[in-house]
Amino acid sequence: MPVVSLEIWQFIIIVVVTILIAAVVTFFVTRKIFQNQLKKNPPINETAIRAMMTQMGRTPSEKQVRAVMRSMEEANGIQSTDKKKKK
């Protein structure tokens, strides 16, 4: 049975490289999961806009709510779900 002998500096380099690779992979996997969650559950939706307008003392019409949603989507670079369905 062959015995593998490593110098201490070789062992340290292997451990450091392994930790760096794990950190990079974890970063990209976490980022992808986070982006998918934001697409599925946007932080602000029509219900939240209605609640904010109501708290400000306004009675929002559907047209106003959709206009605010459209402007927020344009600012974030996201297509609205209605436009996706039409294409």
C-alpha positions, 0 to 999 in steps of 0.5 A: 500500500503506497504511503502519500507524504506531503510537506506541511506547505503542500497541505496548507496550499491544498486546504487554502485552494479548496476553501477558495474554490468552495467559496467561489462556488457557494457565492455563485450558487447562492446568487442564482438562488437569490435571483430566482427567489426575487423573480418569483417573489418580487419585494413590491407587488400590487397589493403593497402599492395599494397599501402604501397609497391607502396609508398616504390617504389616497384611494388608488385606482387600478390605473394608478396601481398599474402605472406605479408597477410599470414605472418600478419594473422599468426602473429595475429593468424587469418586463411586466408579466402582462408583456411576457404573456403577450409575446 
